[in-house]
Amino acid sequence: MQNSFETTAAGFRDPDRRYGVFQIIHGGAADPGRAEFYDRRGFAGIVGNIPYNWDFPEDEAGWRSTEEGFREYLRRGMKTWIYDEKGYPSGTAGGYVTERHPEFIAKGLYCYDYWRVIGGPSQYRADVPGDRLWKALLIPLGSGNTPNGGEPLTDRDPVDVTGCLNENGVLYIDVPPGRYWLFMMCTRRLFDGTHATESYSEPRNYISLSDKAAAEAFIACTHENYRRILSDEFGRGVLAMFTDEPSLISWNIRNGVFPILPWLDSYPADFEARYGYPMEYACAAVVIGKGRDVIRRRCDFWDFIADTVADGFFGTIRAWCRENGLKSSGHMLEEERLQAHIYNYGSFFRAARQFDWPGIDQLQTETGALMYEGSIPIARFLASFADLNGEHEVFTEFSDHSVRERGEVAPISCYYGSVNWHLAMGVNNFTSYYSWDGIDDEACRDFNRYTARSGWLLRRGKRDSRAAVFYPEAAMWAAYTPSTNPRAVDRSPETAALDYAFPRAMWSLLKAQIDEDCIDRRILAEARVKDERLLWGDRSWAVILLPHARVMETDAMQKLLEAEEGGVTVLFIDTPPVLCRETGEPSPETEEIARRIGEGRMAIIPAEELPARLPDLLPDDARSIRVTPEEGSDPAMLLSHVRITEDGLRIVYLCNMAETGFTGTLTVYGSYSELLAADAFTGEISPAEREDNADGGAATLRITVRPGEGRFWLLRP
């Protein structure tokens, strides 16, 4: 059997080097002489690309030297990935695409909300900000005397006065009776203050991720040339195409002047065809939050953007990779901030699921920084995608960047600690920007072999995740308002609550040694309920946590009701769903959920109370292990990863991210005939120290885990 203990043990003793570290060398693949250096140090291979000379992509000599460089690694038994860009973000081929095709340069919709109330009937003149006016709207107000003119009427749509623009680009508006805000939207090239000017790589125009034709132009000059020189090794020696930090850049990294929305000339017609009303109404709802059906229209806007991004850029690249035998891989921008997921992609979840092998960018290497609870635990978040898509491969672009920025050198203990943190979270491919300062050949070989052994073992079977954390996308669509703050941060209480509750839910499970997956509304709606579990694909969840999911789709709420009836534990963090995404109003489902909460069948937990209360609210079946510390040991700094193979072998991995050692006991639920410890430094597997346990349904081991250490136990049925 493929997952037999004998196969697992043999692979652990002598692991395939491909599970070690891949060094990223921009442009360096064209130098075959470097292969001996990385081979000698035991690396799995490299992530490389062509040097971007000024005659790219017609640089035939560059392509041939790049081919020879890649093939030298392959001749040495190493594997390679292709990095698809000059620096980052991926999409322009070092500026070639946007320079040759200016029609592909990304544009944004700059939104200007005039601060005074305009009364009518009257005549009103206004100059127009920005490069090109798309729409000018009068937003109807009530009759109040507040500084903003009272609350908008909920039964009136904006009045389109774009037709009042004269040949000189000035609005001469015949204002109808009533009170209004003037809201103008202008299209403009996205450059000043955006990611195009602030990237580490170089100031460079960017493409729109919604534009499929732009993605195809990128593929034509980049991917197709790699296919021409290396296609015989695609899927063999060349494993994946690495796409780096693509994003919508319709926001400012520094302070902005006006809020910005993403734009493509085809948006308005496509949006209206899909939703049946003008896109400008949705834009007004997103930016100023006023008018009819604000919740529904906000959600419509970002839902629309999400599909265009997932299909236009990510889906186009994945389709090409699959046609050519490569894995589509890469990492996103600002994985760690929930609200950034919205303005960067519409839906981070939808875009990232287009990767065969999703990944993260981890600039930190020190324990305290890796365990920072103020942001999403991105390694576990993205590893969920790998578990859900069935590929079970997820990577990190990891480095000692944060230490080098201080002018210091990271000790090798930081390298090991970072690998252990990633492994516990579920990451099993390592692409490196580490400097390797002060680390000699032998230490480097030992580190690569340690990483390969660990990566081999944590590919056996599947992760035993029994808890699901819901990704509150519709709630964020409804809450987030684009701003002129640096990085477009929205500081509204609702958005801040979401930003806090989602990582809080994930970290609370991780620090309780409970394996988890992140799921979205589509997965929830597709899941089925059986034997007190929520089932989807090969995943099985006994409990679902919903962090601040104030707005939800009807089908997802219906599945929650079905799940609760079927014995699945449903826990709402801060608030249950109170509004329906499709209508923006309470629904029969929201009312039924509220009734069941009142009856005690579902529970609400304040986010700040979650770590303390969660253990008592979880069903017994939500855990596959339990860790009991001795006095002085901190279980909250102990991360776990539990896997189970087809023949019942259970693999338990623990890493200690505390600055002090951990001692205590490890209880693994189930019946086991043999308990073993596996040493990733030596490859040895030996009997583990077992304690007597009166409960025949569990095995208990004495454990010690040193600071920064990762340890394996194997339990045979």
Order of alpha helices (4+ residues) and beta strands (2+ residues): alpha-beta-alpha-beta-alpha-beta-alpha-beta-beta-beta-beta-beta-alpha-alpha-alpha-beta-beta-alpha-alpha-alpha-alpha-beta-alpha-alpha-beta-alpha-alpha-beta-alpha-alpha-beta-alpha-beta-beta-alpha-alpha-beta-alpha-beta-beta-beta-beta-beta-alpha-beta-beta-alpha-beta-alpha-beta-beta-beta-beta-beta-beta-beta-beta-beta
